[in-house]
Amino acid sequence: MDIFPTVLELAGVSPVGSTFQGRDVVPVRGASWVPFLKGQREQIHAENHVTGWELFGRMAVRKGKWKATFIPEPYGPGEWELFDLDDDPGETKDLSKIEKDIFKELLIEWDRYVSETGVVGIPPEYGTLRID
């Protein structure tokens, strides 16, 4: 998500507005790395920035040091897990049963990501989460 805005800035090209040639344009989700690469900023995204992604049935959402992942069987546990990347960068200790509020917050952010991006192809049993 950050490659496109970075390339645009390096090329000196502004993103188009909300429409182009009569069609709606989806806003760019990422941030340019240029200020970070020039040493003008210490990080690309703010600490509370939320990033979601999905690829090949694997799904994840991250906010700060917290990351929730879903890796379907047989490659993973087939359920959402929560990791503290500061203490566990290898993602070996699932904290979803311990840090319940943080886990719930990230799953809500996942729902928001799915809603905002129109993610398709997620099997119904993995779809938008229902959080009680």
Secondary structure, DSSP 8 states (H G I E B T S, - for coil): --HHHHHHHHHT-----SEETTEE-----S--SHHHHTTS-S-SS-TT-EEEEEETTEEEEEETTEEEEE--TTTS-SSEEEEETTT-TT--S--TTTSHHHHHHHHHHHHHHHHHHT-----GGGSS----
